[in-house]
Amino acid sequence: MARTVLILGGGFGGLAAANEARRLLPNDTAIIVVDRSEEFVVGAAKTWVALGESEREEVAHSRERLGKRGIEFLQANVQRIAPADRTVETDAGTIQYDYLVVALGAEIARDAIPGLSEGAYDFYTLDAAERMRGALERFEGGRVVVLNTRPGYKCPPAPYEGAMLLADYFKKRGKHAEVSMVTFEGALPLMTAGPEMGRFIVGELEKAGVKYVPQHRVVSVDAASRVLKFESGEMSYDLLVATPPHAAPGVVKDAGLTNDSGWIPVDPQMCSVEGHERLFAIGDVTVLPLPGRFKPDVPLVLPKAGVIAEKQGVIVARNIALDIAGRGSRAEYDGSAFCYVETGGNHAARGDGQFFAMPNPNMAARTPDLEQFNEKKEWVQETVVRFLG
């Protein structure tokens, strides 16, 4: 019997699920990926565009290439998810599905902080990265603030990496810039990854000449006077680069899939959504509490990262294939992840971690060097080939 596996979102998780499903399922099973954009971009490459190291056409790749793999791509906006009817409405029509994978990612919510859209640049979309590139080229020097605004953003090391790369950018161009990394996080950032990674990040910021300013939660930005207003105190700036708040797309909230966190809760190992048969959610759109903690009264959740979404996408596709085959066994996500953090000067460090570890998650990074920087560039290229051919 012909079936339809519908995948909403063509990022790491969605593309991984689509490719694995196509590999495992019969040719008469339709695999459909819906995304509002034709362009797929590995997130790490957006920073390179912002810094003038890559052009848009070098890092943006067409999802239409999925067709050569027997996967249908539909460029459309998702307007309504109806789990009870097993239908999804888009601006290109309604799709009936047998299995649904929600991989819509996190929306950038700049307007959640008054003045942020007007006063800050960021690199979380290609368009934003290109705007930031122009601002960097025009900047003559002064106080640069890299601002981490709220928890729940994708790629946890990104703002810290961005601060180090900006310091390196201005140093190479002989522009005097005092770069500060201002964050809502505590004395050690990235605490879900553990204190070892936190100390590593703070140490690398210091080596890069970046001042680390923790425990500052921004409430508004005065773009006209270039002043940041925090819960306690203010800070002036000449150039502001921010990690904006993130939020789940409204369509998943309207479908009743989210909980009080604002994200979709899922089974930790299988990424199934409780109360909905044949419905899965993966990647940045989800919230997944971790079994371990560093402090008994401080719960932790799985970070939002492309490498995690990819692993989850593969697991979900395998479970769909097992369900169709009528097998009782199940594939499970094991909580492992990795990331590359650039530190400037064509150096990077790879961190490897286990987030389901007890009594707490753990992650460790190697000493940054050129070899790992080249590994990161190769990984970006290999990711595109892996997903799109």
C-alpha beads as a LAMMPS data file, in Angstrom:
LAMMPS data file: protein, C-alpha beads

389 atoms
388 bonds

1 atom types
1 bond types

-500.0 500.0 xlo xhi
-500.0 500.0 ylo yhi
-500.0 500.0 zlo zhi

Masses

1 110.0

Atoms # bond

1 1 1 0.000 0.000 0.000
2 1 1 1.365 3.405 -0.984
3 1 1 2.061 5.733 1.927
4 1 1 3.148 9.328 2.401
5 1 1 5.836 10.479 4.802
6 1 1 5.501 14.243 5.133
7 1 1 8.414 16.232 6.538
8 1 1 7.872 19.860 7.498
9 1 1 11.179 21.715 7.331
10 1 1 14.238 21.160 5.197
11 1 1 17.031 21.803 7.676
12 1 1 19.437 19.264 9.174
13 1 1 16.711 17.167 10.785
14 1 1 14.254 17.244 7.921
15 1 1 16.830 16.434 5.258
16 1 1 18.346 13.640 7.342
17 1 1 14.897 12.114 7.891
18 1 1 14.031 12.401 4.199
19 1 1 17.225 10.761 2.990
20 1 1 17.090 7.928 5.515
21 1 1 13.397 7.309 4.811
22 1 1 14.078 7.183 1.069
23 1 1 16.903 4.706 1.672
24 1 1 14.734 2.406 3.783
25 1 1 11.245 2.651 2.310
26 1 1 9.780 1.247 -0.943
27 1 1 9.720 3.422 -4.035
28 1 1 5.920 3.686 -3.888
29 1 1 6.197 5.489 -0.537
30 1 1 6.127 9.225 -1.161
31 1 1 8.680 11.241 0.761
32 1 1 7.743 14.953 0.730
33 1 1 9.789 17.791 2.236
34 1 1 8.045 21.158 2.674
35 1 1 10.047 24.314 3.336
36 1 1 9.303 27.982 2.697
37 1 1 12.760 28.517 1.183
38 1 1 14.451 26.795 -1.713
39 1 1 17.857 27.509 -0.151
40 1 1 19.568 25.161 2.287
41 1 1 22.481 26.669 4.195
42 1 1 24.679 25.065 6.841
43 1 1 24.455 27.473 9.775
44 1 1 28.225 27.724 10.212
45 1 1 28.535 29.250 6.755
46 1 1 26.359 32.245 7.635
47 1 1 29.137 33.564 9.874
48 1 1 31.549 33.312 6.947
49 1 1 29.188 35.377 4.809
50 1 1 28.913 38.031 7.539
51 1 1 32.702 38.257 7.764
52 1 1 33.169 38.482 3.994
53 1 1 34.860 35.109 3.735
54 1 1 32.159 33.492 1.573
55 1 1 29.548 34.668 -0.910
56 1 1 25.864 33.757 -0.754
57 1 1 26.033 31.695 -3.925
58 1 1 28.853 29.628 -2.411
59 1 1 26.904 28.564 0.681
60 1 1 23.247 28.434 -0.488
61 1 1 22.191 25.170 -2.114
62 1 1 18.897 24.323 -3.810
63 1 1 16.595 21.839 -2.101
64 1 1 15.277 21.023 -5.576
65 1 1 18.270 18.676 -5.791
66 1 1 16.284 16.289 -3.585
67 1 1 14.294 15.306 -6.670
68 1 1 17.272 13.380 -8.045
69 1 1 17.090 11.196 -4.932
70 1 1 13.418 10.375 -5.294
71 1 1 12.350 12.904 -2.667
72 1 1 9.721 15.499 -3.532
73 1 1 10.453 19.068 -2.472
74 1 1 7.627 21.570 -2.116
75 1 1 8.454 25.224 -1.543
76 1 1 5.513 26.461 0.500
77 1 1 4.472 28.026 3.790
78 1 1 2.885 25.695 6.336
79 1 1 -0.406 27.255 7.431
80 1 1 -2.101 24.592 9.531
81 1 1 -1.260 21.210 11.037
82 1 1 -4.268 18.983 11.780
83 1 1 -3.028 15.824 13.519
84 1 1 -6.536 14.445 14.023
85 1 1 -7.143 14.489 10.257
86 1 1 -3.529 13.743 9.363
87 1 1 -3.458 16.719 7.060
88 1 1 -1.250 19.760 6.654
89 1 1 -2.445 22.886 4.911
90 1 1 0.079 24.974 2.972
91 1 1 -0.285 27.957 0.664
92 1 1 0.275 25.476 -2.168
93 1 1 -2.516 23.127 -1.100
94 1 1 -3.468 20.505 1.494
95 1 1 -1.399 17.346 1.961
96 1 1 -2.700 14.088 3.466
97 1 1 -0.028 12.116 5.278
98 1 1 0.466 8.737 6.920
99 1 1 3.488 9.839 8.959
100 1 1 4.396 13.392 9.896
101 1 1 7.805 14.709 10.938
102 1 1 7.777 18.271 12.274
103 1 1 11.237 19.762 11.740
104 1 1 10.307 23.427 11.363
105 1 1 13.146 24.715 13.510
106 1 1 13.154 27.883 15.580
107 1 1 11.954 31.257 14.364
108 1 1 14.078 34.354 14.963
109 1 1 12.043 36.629 17.251
110 1 1 13.911 39.947 17.088
111 1 1 10.793 41.911 18.024
112 1 1 10.581 40.122 21.380
113 1 1 13.057 42.704 22.738
114 1 1 12.080 46.339 22.056
115 1 1 14.587 48.090 19.804
116 1 1 16.631 44.992 18.957
117 1 1 15.594 44.897 15.295
118 1 1 16.545 48.538 14.813
119 1 1 19.720 48.536 16.901
120 1 1 21.450 45.222 16.254
121 1 1 22.920 43.093 13.500
122 1 1 23.038 39.293 13.501
123 1 1 24.044 36.324 11.353
124 1 1 21.086 33.985 11.896
125 1 1 19.774 34.235 8.336
126 1 1 21.633 34.795 5.076
127 1 1 19.931 38.151 4.565
128 1 1 20.910 39.227 8.082
129 1 1 24.478 38.016 7.529
130 1 1 24.755 40.117 4.372
131 1 1 23.474 43.188 6.232
132 1 1 26.004 42.573 8.994
133 1 1 28.761 42.261 6.411
134 1 1 28.007 45.751 5.141
135 1 1 27.987 47.147 8.680
136 1 1 31.392 45.614 9.432
137 1 1 32.864 47.074 6.264
138 1 1 31.606 50.554 7.229
139 1 1 32.647 50.339 10.878
140 1 1 35.654 52.520 11.688
141 1 1 36.230 51.412 15.262
142 1 1 34.888 51.748 18.780
143 1 1 32.999 49.606 21.266
144 1 1 31.602 46.369 19.845
145 1 1 29.083 44.446 21.937
146 1 1 28.214 40.861 21.078
147 1 1 24.972 40.235 22.948
148 1 1 23.462 36.901 23.935
149 1 1 19.863 37.739 24.797
150 1 1 17.888 34.659 25.913
151 1 1 18.207 30.891 26.457
152 1 1 16.789 28.432 23.926
153 1 1 18.734 29.646 20.887
154 1 1 20.265 27.383 18.252
155 1 1 23.960 26.453 18.213
156 1 1 24.923 27.399 21.809
157 1 1 28.578 28.320 21.057
158 1 1 27.625 30.634 18.154
159 1 1 27.619 34.010 19.969
160 1 1 30.920 33.247 21.692
161 1 1 32.475 32.070 18.443
162 1 1 31.122 35.230 16.799
163 1 1 32.803 37.443 19.399
164 1 1 36.178 35.784 18.843
165 1 1 35.864 35.985 15.072
166 1 1 34.927 39.675 15.238
167 1 1 37.975 40.426 17.382
168 1 1 40.119 38.627 14.806
169 1 1 38.343 40.426 11.935
170 1 1 39.101 43.894 13.289
171 1 1 42.657 42.970 14.271
172 1 1 43.438 41.781 10.732
173 1 1 42.123 45.058 9.309
174 1 1 43.915 47.293 11.760
175 1 1 40.692 48.712 13.165
176 1 1 40.625 49.544 16.864
177 1 1 37.678 47.714 18.394
178 1 1 36.971 46.884 22.011
179 1 1 34.925 43.684 21.796
180 1 1 32.758 42.604 24.739
181 1 1 30.772 39.386 25.023
182 1 1 27.675 40.272 27.066
183 1 1 25.382 37.402 28.036
184 1 1 22.488 36.403 30.268
185 1 1 24.524 33.319 31.227
186 1 1 26.572 32.974 34.395
187 1 1 30.281 33.045 35.174
188 1 1 30.690 29.965 32.984
189 1 1 28.610 29.822 29.770
190 1 1 27.201 26.741 28.044
191 1 1 26.409 25.045 31.340
192 1 1 24.372 22.303 29.672
193 1 1 27.679 21.181 28.170
194 1 1 29.340 21.355 31.587
195 1 1 31.914 23.485 33.410
196 1 1 34.830 22.162 31.342
197 1 1 33.356 23.636 28.165
198 1 1 32.444 26.832 30.023
199 1 1 36.019 27.313 31.197
200 1 1 37.273 26.545 27.700
201 1 1 35.057 29.234 26.153
202 1 1 35.955 31.881 28.750
203 1 1 39.646 31.083 28.304
204 1 1 39.477 31.359 24.529
205 1 1 37.581 34.657 24.761
206 1 1 40.357 36.030 26.962
207 1 1 43.037 34.862 24.511
208 1 1 41.136 36.606 21.701
209 1 1 41.045 39.863 23.662
210 1 1 37.275 39.699 24.233
211 1 1 35.913 40.917 27.557
212 1 1 33.426 38.467 29.058
213 1 1 30.459 40.151 30.770
214 1 1 28.065 37.576 32.302
215 1 1 24.717 37.859 34.096
216 1 1 23.358 40.715 31.985
217 1 1 19.801 40.149 30.745
218 1 1 18.825 42.797 28.219
219 1 1 15.310 44.270 28.359
220 1 1 15.495 46.839 25.552
221 1 1 17.759 48.545 23.042
222 1 1 17.788 52.278 22.402
223 1 1 18.972 52.270 18.798
224 1 1 19.041 56.065 18.471
225 1 1 21.387 56.604 21.411
226 1 1 23.086 53.203 21.064
227 1 1 22.395 52.134 24.619
228 1 1 21.562 48.686 25.959
229 1 1 19.207 48.575 28.932
230 1 1 19.457 45.600 31.252
231 1 1 17.415 44.440 34.226
232 1 1 20.065 46.277 36.199
233 1 1 22.132 49.000 34.518
234 1 1 22.912 50.252 31.026
235 1 1 25.739 49.943 28.514
236 1 1 26.650 51.992 25.453
237 1 1 27.917 50.589 22.187
238 1 1 29.078 51.644 18.735
239 1 1 28.257 48.348 17.007
240 1 1 25.837 45.733 18.330
241 1 1 25.784 42.126 17.131
242 1 1 23.123 40.061 18.861
243 1 1 21.822 36.548 19.176
244 1 1 18.081 37.305 19.001
245 1 1 15.461 35.408 21.005
246 1 1 14.149 32.263 19.331
247 1 1 10.596 30.905 19.326
248 1 1 8.699 27.952 17.916
249 1 1 6.722 28.703 14.744
250 1 1 3.175 29.827 15.432
251 1 1 1.724 26.971 13.385
252 1 1 2.925 24.342 15.889
253 1 1 1.505 26.352 18.780
254 1 1 -1.825 26.701 16.955
255 1 1 -1.866 22.919 16.477
256 1 1 -1.626 22.419 20.235
257 1 1 1.702 20.623 19.995
258 1 1 3.706 22.844 22.374
259 1 1 3.809 22.853 26.173
260 1 1 4.472 25.649 28.667
261 1 1 8.064 25.947 27.435
262 1 1 6.744 27.112 24.050
263 1 1 8.344 24.113 22.285
264 1 1 7.153 20.626 21.324
265 1 1 7.874 18.021 24.028
266 1 1 9.061 14.690 22.621
267 1 1 10.151 11.274 23.773
268 1 1 13.926 11.566 24.406
269 1 1 14.945 8.478 22.445
270 1 1 12.348 8.221 19.672
271 1 1 11.193 11.853 19.230
272 1 1 7.540 10.826 19.099
273 1 1 4.914 13.328 20.236
274 1 1 2.743 11.999 23.054
275 1 1 -0.934 11.666 22.237
276 1 1 -0.420 11.676 18.472
277 1 1 0.091 8.491 16.472
278 1 1 2.654 8.577 13.664
279 1 1 3.702 12.120 14.552
280 1 1 7.294 13.001 15.359
281 1 1 9.157 16.222 16.055
282 1 1 12.891 16.762 15.828
283 1 1 15.534 19.444 16.150
284 1 1 15.192 23.044 17.245
285 1 1 11.380 23.050 17.434
286 1 1 11.452 20.581 20.340
287 1 1 12.180 20.615 24.056
288 1 1 13.771 17.555 25.588
289 1 1 14.580 17.480 29.337
290 1 1 17.870 15.793 30.184
291 1 1 18.137 13.050 32.814
292 1 1 21.204 14.534 34.499
293 1 1 21.882 17.833 36.257
294 1 1 24.828 19.763 37.655
295 1 1 22.645 21.326 40.346
296 1 1 19.670 19.413 41.808
297 1 1 17.348 22.404 41.481
298 1 1 18.397 23.429 37.946
299 1 1 16.895 21.208 35.205
300 1 1 18.604 21.024 31.830
301 1 1 17.293 20.550 28.304
302 1 1 18.937 19.245 25.155
303 1 1 20.698 22.038 23.213
304 1 1 19.404 23.151 19.834
305 1 1 21.981 22.085 17.246
306 1 1 21.980 20.846 13.675
307 1 1 24.075 17.778 14.457
308 1 1 21.501 16.699 17.044
309 1 1 18.611 17.295 14.643
310 1 1 20.381 15.177 12.036
311 1 1 20.787 12.257 14.431
312 1 1 17.150 12.551 15.465
313 1 1 16.031 12.668 11.841
314 1 1 17.780 9.392 11.090
315 1 1 16.252 7.749 14.178
316 1 1 12.730 8.888 13.274
317 1 1 13.063 7.632 9.697
318 1 1 14.223 4.243 10.954
319 1 1 11.293 4.023 13.349
320 1 1 8.859 4.890 10.580
321 1 1 10.364 2.131 8.442
322 1 1 10.150 -0.333 11.349
323 1 1 6.513 0.598 11.962
324 1 1 5.599 0.123 8.323
325 1 1 7.342 -3.259 8.354
326 1 1 5.404 -4.250 11.477
327 1 1 8.475 -4.830 13.587
328 1 1 8.427 -4.291 17.318
329 1 1 12.012 -3.098 17.703
330 1 1 12.799 0.613 17.858
331 1 1 15.802 2.789 17.061
332 1 1 16.782 5.289 19.776
333 1 1 18.765 8.533 19.891
334 1 1 21.683 8.105 22.315
335 1 1 22.247 11.744 23.354
336 1 1 25.608 12.177 21.635
337 1 1 26.622 15.344 19.793
338 1 1 29.592 17.359 18.609
339 1 1 30.349 20.878 17.463
340 1 1 33.169 22.963 16.011
341 1 1 34.023 26.315 17.561
342 1 1 36.205 28.758 15.628
343 1 1 38.484 30.872 17.792
344 1 1 40.028 33.155 15.146
345 1 1 43.260 33.003 13.169
346 1 1 41.994 30.000 11.147
347 1 1 41.843 27.897 14.295
348 1 1 38.945 25.812 15.575
349 1 1 38.257 23.221 18.237
350 1 1 35.928 20.248 18.094
351 1 1 33.874 19.410 21.169
352 1 1 32.346 15.973 21.674
353 1 1 29.673 15.331 24.257
354 1 1 27.119 12.964 25.730
355 1 1 24.009 14.770 26.918
356 1 1 22.190 11.745 28.333
357 1 1 25.105 10.912 30.647
358 1 1 24.540 10.583 34.382
359 1 1 24.827 12.198 36.838
360 1 1 25.261 15.087 34.377
361 1 1 25.994 15.778 30.713
362 1 1 29.619 15.976 29.679
363 1 1 31.507 17.585 26.820
364 1 1 35.184 18.192 26.155
365 1 1 37.047 20.181 23.497
366 1 1 40.504 19.763 22.050
367 1 1 43.061 22.562 21.816
368 1 1 42.179 24.803 18.832
369 1 1 44.366 24.414 15.747
370 1 1 44.424 24.736 11.949
371 1 1 43.694 21.043 11.418
372 1 1 40.346 21.271 13.211
373 1 1 39.518 24.465 11.324
374 1 1 40.011 22.582 8.063
375 1 1 37.963 19.695 9.474
376 1 1 35.090 22.107 10.067
377 1 1 35.227 23.421 6.496
378 1 1 35.269 19.863 5.166
379 1 1 32.362 18.911 7.425
380 1 1 30.277 21.791 6.035
381 1 1 30.974 20.677 2.459
382 1 1 30.324 17.015 3.269
383 1 1 27.027 17.918 4.940
384 1 1 25.708 19.503 1.754
385 1 1 26.705 16.447 -0.287
386 1 1 25.224 14.098 2.317
387 1 1 21.856 15.841 2.242
388 1 1 21.528 17.024 -1.349
389 1 1 24.084 15.115 -3.422

Bonds

1 1 1 2
2 1 2 3
3 1 3 4
4 1 4 5
5 1 5 6
6 1 6 7
7 1 7 8
8 1 8 9
9 1 9 10
10 1 10 11
11 1 11 12
12 1 12 13
13 1 13 14
14 1 14 15
15 1 15 16
16 1 16 17
17 1 17 18
18 1 18 19
19 1 19 20
20 1 20 21
21 1 21 22
22 1 22 23
23 1 23 24
24 1 24 25
25 1 25 26
26 1 26 27
27 1 27 28
28 1 28 29
29 1 29 30
30 1 30 31
31 1 31 32
32 1 32 33
33 1 33 34
34 1 34 35
35 1 35 36
36 1 36 37
37 1 37 38
38 1 38 39
39 1 39 40
40 1 40 41
41 1 41 42
42 1 42 43
43 1 43 44
44 1 44 45
45 1 45 46
46 1 46 47
47 1 47 48
48 1 48 49
49 1 49 50
50 1 50 51
51 1 51 52
52 1 52 53
53 1 53 54
54 1 54 55
55 1 55 56
56 1 56 57
57 1 57 58
58 1 58 59
59 1 59 60
60 1 60 61
61 1 61 62
62 1 62 63
63 1 63 64
64 1 64 65
65 1 65 66
66 1 66 67
67 1 67 68
68 1 68 69
69 1 69 70
70 1 70 71
71 1 71 72
72 1 72 73
73 1 73 74
74 1 74 75
75 1 75 76
76 1 76 77
77 1 77 78
78 1 78 79
79 1 79 80
80 1 80 81
81 1 81 82
82 1 82 83
83 1 83 84
84 1 84 85
85 1 85 86
86 1 86 87
87 1 87 88
88 1 88 89
89 1 89 90
90 1 90 91
91 1 91 92
92 1 92 93
93 1 93 94
94 1 94 95
95 1 95 96
96 1 96 97
97 1 97 98
98 1 98 99
99 1 99 100
100 1 100 101
101 1 101 102
102 1 102 103
103 1 103 104
104 1 104 105
105 1 105 106
106 1 106 107
107 1 107 108
108 1 108 109
109 1 109 110
110 1 110 111
111 1 111 112
112 1 112 113
113 1 113 114
114 1 114 115
115 1 115 116
116 1 116 117
117 1 117 118
118 1 118 119
119 1 119 120
120 1 120 121
121 1 121 122
122 1 122 123
123 1 123 124
124 1 124 125
125 1 125 126
126 1 126 127
127 1 127 128
128 1 128 129
129 1 129 130
130 1 130 131
131 1 131 132
132 1 132 133
133 1 133 134
134 1 134 135
135 1 135 136
136 1 136 137
137 1 137 138
138 1 138 139
139 1 139 140
140 1 140 141
141 1 141 142
142 1 142 143
143 1 143 144
144 1 144 145
145 1 145 146
146 1 146 147
147 1 147 148
148 1 148 149
149 1 149 150
150 1 150 151
151 1 151 152
152 1 152 153
153 1 153 154
154 1 154 155
155 1 155 156
156 1 156 157
157 1 157 158
158 1 158 159
159 1 159 160
160 1 160 161
161 1 161 162
162 1 162 163
163 1 163 164
164 1 164 165
165 1 165 166
166 1 166 167
167 1 167 168
168 1 168 169
169 1 169 170
170 1 170 171
171 1 171 172
172 1 172 173
173 1 173 174
174 1 174 175
175 1 175 176
176 1 176 177
177 1 177 178
178 1 178 179
179 1 179 180
180 1 180 181
181 1 181 182
182 1 182 183
183 1 183 184
184 1 184 185
185 1 185 186
186 1 186 187
187 1 187 188
188 1 188 189
189 1 189 190
190 1 190 191
191 1 191 192
192 1 192 193
193 1 193 194
194 1 194 195
195 1 195 196
196 1 196 197
197 1 197 198
198 1 198 199
199 1 199 200
200 1 200 201
201 1 201 202
202 1 202 203
203 1 203 204
204 1 204 205
205 1 205 206
206 1 206 207
207 1 207 208
208 1 208 209
209 1 209 210
210 1 210 211
211 1 211 212
212 1 212 213
213 1 213 214
214 1 214 215
215 1 215 216
216 1 216 217
217 1 217 218
218 1 218 219
219 1 219 220
220 1 220 221
221 1 221 222
222 1 222 223
223 1 223 224
224 1 224 225
225 1 225 226
226 1 226 227
227 1 227 228
228 1 228 229
229 1 229 230
230 1 230 231
231 1 231 232
232 1 232 233
233 1 233 234
234 1 234 235
235 1 235 236
236 1 236 237
237 1 237 238
238 1 238 239
239 1 239 240
240 1 240 241
241 1 241 242
242 1 242 243
243 1 243 244
244 1 244 245
245 1 245 246
246 1 246 247
247 1 247 248
248 1 248 249
249 1 249 250
250 1 250 251
251 1 251 252
252 1 252 253
253 1 253 254
254 1 254 255
255 1 255 256
256 1 256 257
257 1 257 258
258 1 258 259
259 1 259 260
260 1 260 261
261 1 261 262
262 1 262 263
263 1 263 264
264 1 264 265
265 1 265 266
266 1 266 267
267 1 267 268
268 1 268 269
269 1 269 270
270 1 270 271
271 1 271 272
272 1 272 273
273 1 273 274
274 1 274 275
275 1 275 276
276 1 276 277
277 1 277 278
278 1 278 279
279 1 279 280
280 1 280 281
281 1 281 282
282 1 282 283
283 1 283 284
284 1 284 285
285 1 285 286
286 1 286 287
287 1 287 288
288 1 288 289
289 1 289 290
290 1 290 291
291 1 291 292
292 1 292 293
293 1 293 294
294 1 294 295
295 1 295 296
296 1 296 297
297 1 297 298
298 1 298 299
299 1 299 300
300 1 300 301
301 1 301 302
302 1 302 303
303 1 303 304
304 1 304 305
305 1 305 306
306 1 306 307
307 1 307 308
308 1 308 309
309 1 309 310
310 1 310 311
311 1 311 312
312 1 312 313
313 1 313 314
314 1 314 315
315 1 315 316
316 1 316 317
317 1 317 318
318 1 318 319
319 1 319 320
320 1 320 321
321 1 321 322
322 1 322 323
323 1 323 324
324 1 324 325
325 1 325 326
326 1 326 327
327 1 327 328
328 1 328 329
329 1 329 330
330 1 330 331
331 1 331 332
332 1 332 333
333 1 333 334
334 1 334 335
335 1 335 336
336 1 336 337
337 1 337 338
338 1 338 339
339 1 339 340
340 1 340 341
341 1 341 342
342 1 342 343
343 1 343 344
344 1 344 345
345 1 345 346
346 1 346 347
347 1 347 348
348 1 348 349
349 1 349 350
350 1 350 351
351 1 351 352
352 1 352 353
353 1 353 354
354 1 354 355
355 1 355 356
356 1 356 357
357 1 357 358
358 1 358 359
359 1 359 360
360 1 360 361
361 1 361 362
362 1 362 363
363 1 363 364
364 1 364 365
365 1 365 366
366 1 366 367
367 1 367 368
368 1 368 369
369 1 369 370
370 1 370 371
371 1 371 372
372 1 372 373
373 1 373 374
374 1 374 375
375 1 375 376
376 1 376 377
377 1 377 378
378 1 378 379
379 1 379 380
380 1 380 381
381 1 381 382
382 1 382 383
383 1 383 384
384 1 384 385
385 1 385 386
386 1 386 387
387 1 387 388
388 1 388 389
